[in-house]
């Protein structure tokens, strides 16, 4: 009986939960210049349990370091040429050439999409962003909507 009570109390209080957690998407598109790594701005939050996500950055709250499952997906408007690519990546901090996770899409036609996910060890104060890069030659747009350009994550129970 005592064990059941402790588990129930822990779950109710949030001591055993996949939080912090966030999910956000673009409700209006964003233009991305060719050959630049651009931070994706997400203007609509689906949820943000700890108020740790703002516009384009998730910041690990104080005392909430640990392992996080992170995912990012993007859908682009462009009709790509034979040697064109775009990629979506997740960056830790402001530096890095290719990000921690990178997914590439090459010559896929109209409505190209790419998604990436993985587990990251994050410390309090760490900041992560979703970024995109392409080489189509001009400015290309990202498709807006809850199922098109999305960034999300949650802390794993350890």
N, C-alpha and C positions, 0 to 999 in steps of 0.2 A: 504494500500500500504506500509506503513512504517513497519508494522509487517512482511509482506512477505519479505521485504528487509533485516531486521535483521536476520530472520531465514536463508535465503539463504546465507548471509554473514557468519553467524556462522558455517554453514555446510561446506562452501567452505574453511574457515580458519582452520577448524579442532576443533573449540571450542565445537562442538557437534559431537563427534565421539567415537567409541569404541577403542580408542588408549590410551596407548600403547597396542600393540598386537604382539604375536609371535606364530610361529609354527615351530617345528623342528622334524627331524626323523633320524634314523640310516640308513646310506647307506651301512654300513658293520656291521656285528653282534658283539656282546659282550658276553664274557663268564662270568657267574655268579657262584661263589662258593656256595656250600650248606651251609645253616644255617648262612649266613651273609647278612646283609642289605647293598646293594650295590647301589651307585648312578649310574644311567643310563647315559651314554655319548651319546649325539646326535650330529652327525657330519655334518648334512645338514640342513640348515635353509630354510624353505619355504618362510617365511617372518619374519621381525623383524622391526617394524615401528620406534622404538626409540633406536635401537642398545643396547637393554637391556638384550639380551640373549647371553650367551657365553658357548658353549660346553655342559654344563649340568645345568646351573643356570640362572634363570630369576631374575634380580634385579630391583625392582621398582625404576624408575627414580625420581630425585628430583622434588617435586611439583606434583607428579602423584599418590599419595596415594588415596585409595578408595576401592570400591568393585570390585573384579575381578572374572570372570568365568574361571576356570582352568580345564583342562582335561588331562588325561594320559592314554595311552593304550599300551599294550605289547602283543607280541605273542612269545611263547617259542618253541624251537625245540623238547623238551624232550617227551618221552613216559613215563608217570608217573605211579608209582605204586599205589596200592590200598589205601595207607594212605598218599600219597604225596600231597603237596600243593605248590602253589606259589602265591605271592601277589604283587600288584603294589600299590604304595602309593605316596602321595605328602607331602613333608616335608617343614615346615617353619623353616629356620635357620638350624643349624647343630645338634640340639637336638631333642629328642622325641623318644618314644619307637615304636609306630606304625604309626606315621605320622598323618596328619590331615584328609586325606581321604584314605581309604584302600579298595581295592577290592581283594577278594580271589577267586582262582580257585582250586578245589580239584578233583583229579583223573579224568581228562577229556580226557586222551589219547594224541595222537600226535597232535602237532599244537595247544597247549593250548593258550588261550588268556584271558586277563582280562582288564577291563577298569574302570576308576573311574573319576568322575567329581563333581564339586560343586562350591559354591561361597565362596570366602575368603575376609575378610577385611584386606587389606595390607597397610602399611605405606611406605613412601619413604625410600629406603635403605633396605627394607625387601628382603630376598633371598628365593626362593623356588626351590626345586629340585624334580625330579622323582626318585623313588627308587624301587628296586625289592628284593624279598627274596623268597627262596624255600628250601625245605628239601629233595630233591631227593637223596641226598647222595654223589653225585659227582658234577663235574662242568657241567653246562648246558648252552646252547647258546640261545641268543635272535635272533629272525629272523629279518633281515634287510629289509628295504623298506618303502616307503612312507605310506603304509597302515598297517604296522606291529607294529612297536615300535615308538610311536608318543607322543609328549608333546606339549601342546598349551594353550594359554590363551589370554584374552583381558579384558580391563577395561570396566565396565558397565557404561552407561550413568546414571548420578545421578540427 
